[in-house]
């Protein structure tokens, strides 16, 4: 991950780690990279959709599973990873409780998620403002809110986990930052953000706010134009939280 200077986690991973779980793995890129970097570690990657990436290390296993349901693993994990799952669950305490049940004592859970795109020069009636407001409203109506509330210390503590570290990165979108490294990160982040506009909003706005598909796509196009204007200094927050199962949990 470019945000972490090439590291895969904010957590310090011991070289002798033996078993980890990647929840909501998506394309499986992170799990594959982790398996390559730790060839002696068993990596289980799950998602609700059927998938099988190519050129997967022999220690990486992909499974179809819904993290909203009871977890049925029989062996505990040293580390559980969740990234980009905002809006995936209605009851995060329940999900974190399942993670806690399947961590070994001293094991860690790391959550990484993004907030809304921000443009400090935007008016409230900008296309970006309309987009963000509509997505938040639709997600709330769906019962699976988006945002970063699920990364709060109180939510993890309610599930019996102890937050040991948190960090927020303000990621530039585009090449406006003078730092060469942040320009590289910003270029990739802008591409990812623009590609994700429609996938984030289309189902939400059509199903829960009764928008027409063409209106959602039109708004996404206008947001893209707005973000690509010269002088725009848009950014997005990426928040990491590390929580641990401590020995005194009962």
Buried (B, 14 or more C-beta within 10 A) or exposed (E): BBBBEEEBBBBEBEEEBBBBBBBBBBEBEBBBBBBBBBEEBBBBBBBEEEEEBEEBBEBBBBEEBEBBEEBEBEEBBBBBBBBBBBBBBEEBBBBBBBBBBBBBEEBBBBBBBBBBBBBEEBEEEBBBBBBBEBBBBBBEEBEBBBBBEBBBEEBBBBBBBBBEBBEEBEBBBBBBBEEEEBBEBBBBBBEEBBEBBBEBBBBBBBEBBEBEEEEBBEBBEBBBEBBEEEEBEBBBBBBBBBBBBEEEEE
